[in-house]
Amino acid sequence: MVVILYLINTSVRRAWTEEGMIILGKQRIGILGMGTVAKGFCKTYFMNKNEIDNKIDASLDIEKVLVKDIDKKRDVDLPHSVYVDDFNDFNLEELDIIIELIGGVDPAFEYIKKSLESGCHVITANKELMAKRGSELLKIAKNNNVLIRYEASVGGGIPLISTINDALVSNKIVRMMGILNGTTNYILTKMTKERIEFDVALKQAQELGFAEADPTADVDGFDASYKLAILSKDAFGVIPEPEEILKQGIRNISIEDIKYGLELGYKIKLLAIGERNNEHVELSVEPALIPIDHPIASVNNEYNALFIEGNSIGEVMLFGKGAGAMPTGSAVLADVIDVIKKNKDYMGNNNAKNIIVKNIGLSAYYVRMEVLDMPGVLGKIAVAFGDYGISLDSVVQRARGGRFAPLIFITHEIERMKLNDALKTIENKEYVTEIQSIIKVVK
């Protein structure tokens, strides 16, 4: 019998197979936080332990877990002795991998920085941190010859980042468009299918645990913009500041907009869009009308998806659950496995910071307004659009038998600033009572 010794660490364990005993290395793990995702990570590993250990020729030894309350009972199979409530109790020199799952920027940034500088590889699911200070952490990791991985920060269990960096590495990504927030997608799905208003759908999402008590990060587009910023680094080689990305949430989407959109052949989704041009990259997160027959339009409830266009492969869509303990925990574990197997420095393209980030390019738009129900109004508004060089693709007029009536327009592609100027003029007309909605239309 041949005995194979893997000198991954100084500590070893013995594994018995049908061929005999093999001595395997032990990867020493520290976890920051033991919430939903951390539990999903542990459960996924314990569930698939034999298969994973054989793939990496090592076992994962969870030696320290940072928590607020050491004595709190947790539904995870770990000994009480691993829990500590002070990061200083982590002996980083004796750990190989730190998994950060506490969220937020502070103190997570300092914990990760110290871990990287101590020679630990780091896995994180922290989208806000990676969007705001990820470029700093990538440089620290590179300077210390260790790895930082963040697959679980975007798309939960969907392998978005690894697909862009590995499977599509031979392509130039020219465009990506995705549903990156399950909460808003659930709300819009309920509004579309059940014809209920935003507030009612939001309350249902909160009752089911899809939305937080304070839903601001989700419904106002912050969550999706953090994820788009992270994807932009890997897809386009540019690391934008989150505030550089146009953000518009879904609070103002009404049943009327959804009904008229469907009548015109569109669904409304909160889309994160990135598009590469020769001299700049356009990034935005905003509600958009998308054709009903587009694959993204069929993504409903809490599911996420990313539609990618590469210059060689063409169109590809990745789809799955964008959140949840097991899917996201699985993504964290995949990053751990990747670090152990590769153990090499791959930081992606960080040399394109000087690419200009823009968020307003040419697009078609849906515009809904309320006007006086009187002859000639539609013609006057069409002329006003024409005065600004805006041509119209579709028009819907609905008489209600009263003083006021809705008018719905879909424009051809136009610069948003030019549309804003036209609507400012139109809104001041005595026969226009209100501009009610302006929503991007994607093809």
Summary of the structure (lengths in Angstrom):
residues: 443
radius of gyration: 25.4
end to end distance: 62.4
largest distance: 94.0
contacts: 1508
relative contact order: 0.12
helix: 37%
strand: 29%
